[in-house]
């Protein structure tokens, strides 16, 4: 075999290897694109079918206990994380909060949450007034609620990675949230004097 023939054979082998590598890369790229399209389609279906919060209805106080209904509707029957919190208006300090898992079927449902007026007032006194007293408070506190699907491992794997990350940090468009103001008016007695003797 002459040197010219050897170079020809080597050149053909290198060309064939480059073509094989190119075709493998193209096939992988096509597979990745198909997977990404399937993930986007799964996300679109979940977004369309998920439950969202329509509104919160405050049912009122009965002595120290109160309740509110979180009205939720959607088509996806599954478990959802329902979270809520009451905050004060000046600095957004959390005065009460809760989180629960609920199973929702297709349609509309109201999830009722319990509120403790005395506990909210005590948290306001501690966090906002730093245990001071002798003041009358007349403010609109904020009750906010969120709902987000509790995805199983298969559902998580089917979503775009960015959406799984967004869900983990509470920034996903799969999360639904609504809030209302709750009017509070109460008098806090002055703190008792501290004896130093």
N, C-alpha and C positions, 0 to 999 in steps of 0.2 A: 504494500500500500504506500503510495507516495504521500508526501507531506501535504500536497494539495488535496488529495482525497481525504486525508486525516482531518484537515481543517474543515472540509465540506461536511464530514460526518459529525464532527464536534459542533459545528454551526447549526446543523439540523437538529441535533440533540438539545442544544441550548434553546433553540427556537421552539421546539416541542415542549420543553419544560416551562418556558415563559407562557406559552399558550395554555398549558394545563393550569398553571398558577393563576393566570388571568381568568380562566373559566371558573375555577374554584372560587375565586374572589367574587366574581359576578354572581355565581349561584348563591353564595353566602349573603351577598348584599340583597339579592332578591328575597331570600328567606327572611332576613332581618326586616325588610320593608313589609312583607306579608304579616309578620308577627306584630310590627308596629301598627299596621292598619287594623288587625284584629283587636289589639289592645284599645285603640281609639274607638272602635265600634262598641266594645264592651263598656267603655266609659260613657259613651253616648247613650247606650241603653240604660245603664244604671242611673245616669243623670235624669233621663226622661221618666223613669219609673219610681225613683226614690220618693220617700215621704218628705214633705216640707211642712213647716209650721205656718198655719194660716194666721193665727192670732193667739193672744193670751187673754183669758177672761178672769177677772178677779171677782170672786164670789162674796167677799166681805169678811169681816171679823165677827167672831162669836167669843166675846171675852178676850182671852189671850190668843186664841187659835184663829187662823185664817186659812183660806185655801184659794187656789187659782187653778184654772184648767188650761192646759196647753193643747190647743186644737191642731191636730195633725192630719194630713191626708196624702195619699199616694197609692201607687199600684203595686209596689214591690213588697211582698210578704216576707218579712225577715226580722231579725233583731236590730234594735236601734239603741244608741246611747242618747239619753235625754239628760241634759245638764241645765241647771238654772242657778241664778245668783241675784241677790239683792245688793245694790250698791248705793252709797250716798252720793249726792250730786256734786259736791265741791271737788273732791280728790279721787272719786271713784273707789273708795275703800269698800271692800267686800264685807258685808254685814251678815250675810247668811248665804249658804249655797248647798246644792245637792246634785247628785248624779245617780242615775239608775239605768238599768238595761230593761227594755220592754220589747215584747214580741208584737209586731204590728202586722195585720193582714191587709189586703187591699181595701181601700175605702177610707173612711173618716173615723177618727177616734179622738177622744179627749183624755189626756193623761192628767190626773189631779195631783197637785202637790200641796203639802201642808206647810204653813208658815207659822212661826211663833213670834208674836208681836213683842213680848217681853225680851226674848233673846235678841231680836233685831235692835231694840232700844238699848239694851245692855252693851251690845257690840258697838253701837254708835257712841255711847258714852265713853267706852274704853278706847276705841280707835281714833275717833275724831276729837272728842273733848278731853282726851287723856285723863279720864276719870274725874273731871271737874263736874260741877253741878250748878244748881241755881239758875238755870236757863230754861226758856220756853223754846221749843223747836217746832217749826212749822215749815216742812219741806216736802218736796216730791222725791222720794227715793225711786230707784229704777229697778224693775224686775225684768231680767233678760233670760231667755231660754234658747237652747240650741238642740238640734237633732241631727245625728249623723249615723249612717249605716254602720253596723258592726260586721265587717267583712270577714268571711271565712278564708282560710289560706288559698283556696282555689280562686275565689273572687279577687283577692289581693294580687295573686300571680297574673291574673288576666288583665289587670289595669296597667296603664303607663306608669313607669317607676316614679315619675314626678308627682303623680296623684297619690300614690301610697305615701310618699314623703309629706305631701301637703296635708293629708289626713292626719298623719302623726303629729304635726305641729299646729293643727287646728286652722289651716288656711285653705282647705279644699273647697271647691265649689259644690261638693257633695254635701257640705254642711249647710243647714238652714237655721236661721236665727231671727227672732223677733223680740221686741221689748215693749213694756208699758211703764207708765209712772204710777206709783202708789203714794197717795198723799198721807203723810204722817204729821200729827200734831200732838205734842206731849210736853209735859213739864217735868224737868229733872230737878229734884230737890238738891239743895246745897250739900256738898260732901261734909260729913261730920268732922269737927275740929279734931286734930290729933293732939293728945295729951302728951306733954313732955316731962311730967313730974314722976 
